């Protein structure tokens, strides 16, 4: 079972959809949207942390409790370029306490969904 101290890598594909950005997690089917890339990363951090925290609180292993993203997002991730690994940017003080729990690796996909 995962604990809150265990480090987990989460792969994330980000893309533009209409007038906003979307981030879709792969290992966990977590999806957020935002108006800027910075806000997108922050929102994904929060959503992933909340999801993992609830699993741990309930004694569930997140790898078993949260489904993986649909195959199309895995394919998008493979075709995408590295956007920014969270370890390469400074985290806000608000997120810094969450860092040991997960390490999202964001990749940008050029696909635009209209």
C-alpha positions as CSV (number, residue, x, y, z in Angstrom):
1,X,0.0,0.0,0.0
2,X,1.3,3.5,-0.8
3,X,1.9,5.8,2.1
4,X,1.9,9.6,2.1
5,X,5.7,9.5,2.4
6,X,6.2,7.2,-0.6
7,X,7.3,9.0,-3.8
8,X,5.2,8.3,-6.9
9,X,5.9,9.4,-10.4
10,X,2.8,10.6,-12.3
11,X,3.0,11.2,-16.0
12,X,0.8,14.0,-17.3
13,X,0.0,15.0,-20.8
14,X,-1.0,18.7,-21.3
15,X,-2.7,20.2,-24.3
16,X,-4.7,23.1,-25.5
17,X,-8.5,22.8,-25.8
18,X,-10.4,25.8,-27.2
19,X,-9.4,28.7,-24.9
20,X,-7.9,26.7,-22.0
21,X,-5.2,24.2,-21.1
22,X,-5.9,20.6,-20.0
23,X,-3.7,18.3,-18.0
24,X,-4.5,14.6,-18.0
25,X,-2.8,12.2,-15.6
26,X,-1.9,8.7,-16.9
27,X,-1.3,6.5,-13.9
28,X,-4.4,8.0,-12.2
29,X,-7.3,9.3,-14.3
30,X,-7.1,12.8,-13.0
31,X,-7.9,15.7,-15.3
32,X,-7.8,19.5,-14.7
33,X,-8.1,22.6,-16.8
34,X,-6.9,26.2,-16.4
35,X,-6.3,29.4,-18.3
36,X,-2.4,29.3,-18.0
37,X,0.2,26.6,-17.8
38,X,1.3,27.7,-14.4
39,X,-2.2,27.5,-13.1
40,X,-2.6,24.1,-14.8
41,X,0.4,22.7,-13.0
42,X,-0.8,24.0,-9.6
43,X,-4.3,22.7,-10.1
44,X,-2.9,19.3,-11.1
45,X,-0.7,19.2,-8.0
46,X,-3.8,20.0,-5.8
47,X,-6.0,17.4,-7.5
48,X,-3.4,14.7,-7.4
49,X,-2.5,15.4,-3.8
50,X,-6.2,15.4,-2.7
51,X,-6.8,12.1,-4.6
52,X,-3.8,10.4,-3.1
53,X,-4.5,11.7,0.4
54,X,-8.1,10.4,0.4
55,X,-6.8,7.0,-0.7
56,X,-4.2,6.8,2.0
57,X,-6.7,8.1,4.6
58,X,-9.1,5.3,3.6
59,X,-6.3,2.7,3.7
60,X,-6.5,2.1,0.0
61,X,-3.6,1.8,-2.4
62,X,-4.1,4.6,-5.0
63,X,-2.7,2.3,-7.7
64,X,-5.7,0.0,-7.1
65,X,-8.3,2.5,-6.1
66,X,-8.0,5.1,-8.9
67,X,-8.3,3.9,-12.6
68,X,-5.7,4.7,-15.2
69,X,-6.4,7.2,-18.0
70,X,-7.8,5.9,-21.2
71,X,-5.3,4.6,-23.8
72,X,-5.6,7.7,-26.1
73,X,-3.9,9.8,-23.4
74,X,-1.0,7.3,-23.0
75,X,-0.5,7.5,-26.8
76,X,-0.6,11.3,-26.7
77,X,2.0,11.3,-23.9
78,X,4.3,9.1,-26.0
79,X,4.0,11.5,-28.9
80,X,4.4,14.6,-26.7
81,X,7.6,16.6,-25.9
82,X,8.7,17.2,-22.3
83,X,7.1,20.4,-21.0
84,X,8.5,20.6,-17.5
85,X,9.3,18.2,-14.8
86,X,8.0,19.4,-11.5
87,X,11.4,18.9,-9.9
88,X,12.9,21.5,-12.3
89,X,10.7,24.4,-11.2
90,X,10.2,26.1,-7.9
91,X,7.1,25.1,-6.1
92,X,5.0,27.6,-4.3
93,X,5.0,27.4,-0.5
94,X,1.5,26.1,-0.7
95,X,2.6,23.0,-2.7
96,X,6.0,22.5,-1.1
97,X,4.6,20.3,1.6
98,X,3.1,18.0,-1.0
99,X,6.3,17.4,-2.9
100,X,7.3,14.1,-1.3
101,X,4.1,12.4,-2.3
102,X,4.3,12.7,-6.1
103,X,6.4,14.0,-8.9
104,X,4.4,14.8,-12.0
105,X,6.3,14.7,-15.3
106,X,4.4,17.0,-17.7
107,X,4.7,16.6,-21.5
108,X,3.1,19.0,-24.0
109,X,1.0,17.6,-26.9
110,X,0.3,19.8,-29.9
111,X,-3.1,18.3,-30.5
112,X,-5.8,21.0,-30.4
113,X,-9.3,19.8,-29.7
114,X,-12.0,22.1,-31.1
